[in-house]
Amino acid sequence: RKEVEQDPGPFNVPEGATVAFNCTYSNSASQSFFWYRQDCRKEPKLLMSVYSSGNEDGRFTAQLNRASQYISLLIRDSKLSDSATYLCVVNKLDDYKLSFGAGTTVTVRA
Amino acid sequence: DAGVTQSPTHLIKTRGQHVTLRCSPISGHKSVSWYQQVLGQGPQFIFQYYEKEERGRGNFPDRFSARQFPNYSSELNVNALLLGDSALYLCASSSGVEGYQPQHFGDGTRLSIL
């Protein structure tokens, strides 16, 4: 079983729509959680850290469910510029290694 | 401030050759990690270095090696290149090694093996 699993999508949504997707992780010792965004053939860029209580950054909301070992990302009022692959990332508090999911592709159309 | 810089940006090699990839971390960052990303997959961890010492190694063969210099820059070396080594090689830096510290990625080196 992969350490981090994501629905690959693609999610095709119109501008202004809300889109949400999850990732699941297998290691219950995981303590740090992140969402990275990766544009085509570019490097991953940190979108947001995910905190236990859930957190919001503008139009983006991240939630963590430790009991079920999943993380979610919700994008409100989608923009064309939100089109990208979103990578779910986990690691342990004292660990050096980021474990990435394969990514969820989101395409926002005009 | 400059972000993580990697060189070269693109590289074409043939099977059996070796390659050296270079990375300069964000100023003040002492930790450098290397990842391999093949098409359609998320990045896979190769190495982490902190204060010039190897702190971790992923599930990669001994053909892969790395080192970190006193100025915290790093090199990734791959010997006896195989077709399957074709990938985007990413370097990431962070200020420390604790898991909660986000890692910041360079643009990557796109390696093609013919």
Chai-1 contact restraints between the chains, C-beta under 6 A:
chainA,res_idxA,chainB,res_idxB,connection_type,confidence,min_distance_angstrom,max_distance_angstrom,comment,restraint_id
A,S32,B,G99,contact,1.0,0.0,6.0,A-B,restraint_1
A,S32,B,Y100,contact,1.0,0.0,6.0,A-B,restraint_2
A,E43,B,L90,contact,1.0,0.0,6.0,A-B,restraint_3
A,E43,B,F105,contact,1.0,0.0,6.0,A-B,restraint_4
A,E43,B,D107,contact,1.0,0.0,6.0,A-B,restraint_5
A,E43,B,G108,contact,1.0,0.0,6.0,A-B,restraint_6
A,P44,B,F105,contact,1.0,0.0,6.0,A-B,restraint_7
A,L46,B,P102,contact,1.0,0.0,6.0,A-B,restraint_8
A,L87,B,G42,contact,1.0,0.0,6.0,A-B,restraint_9
A,N91,B,G99,contact,1.0,0.0,6.0,A-B,restraint_10
A,K92,B,G99,contact,1.0,0.0,6.0,A-B,restraint_11
A,L93,B,G99,contact,1.0,0.0,6.0,A-B,restraint_12
A,D95,B,G99,contact,1.0,0.0,6.0,A-B,restraint_13
A,Y96,B,Q48,contact,1.0,0.0,6.0,A-B,restraint_14
A,Y96,B,R55,contact,1.0,0.0,6.0,A-B,restraint_15
A,Y96,B,G56,contact,1.0,0.0,6.0,A-B,restraint_16
A,Y96,B,V97,contact,1.0,0.0,6.0,A-B,restraint_17
A,K97,B,F45,contact,1.0,0.0,6.0,A-B,restraint_18
A,K97,B,G56,contact,1.0,0.0,6.0,A-B,restraint_19
A,F100,B,G42,contact,1.0,0.0,6.0,A-B,restraint_20
A,F100,B,P43,contact,1.0,0.0,6.0,A-B,restraint_21
A,G101,B,G42,contact,1.0,0.0,6.0,A-B,restraint_22
A,A102,B,Q41,contact,1.0,0.0,6.0,A-B,restraint_23
A,A102,B,G42,contact,1.0,0.0,6.0,A-B,restraint_24
A,G103,B,G42,contact,1.0,0.0,6.0,A-B,restraint_25
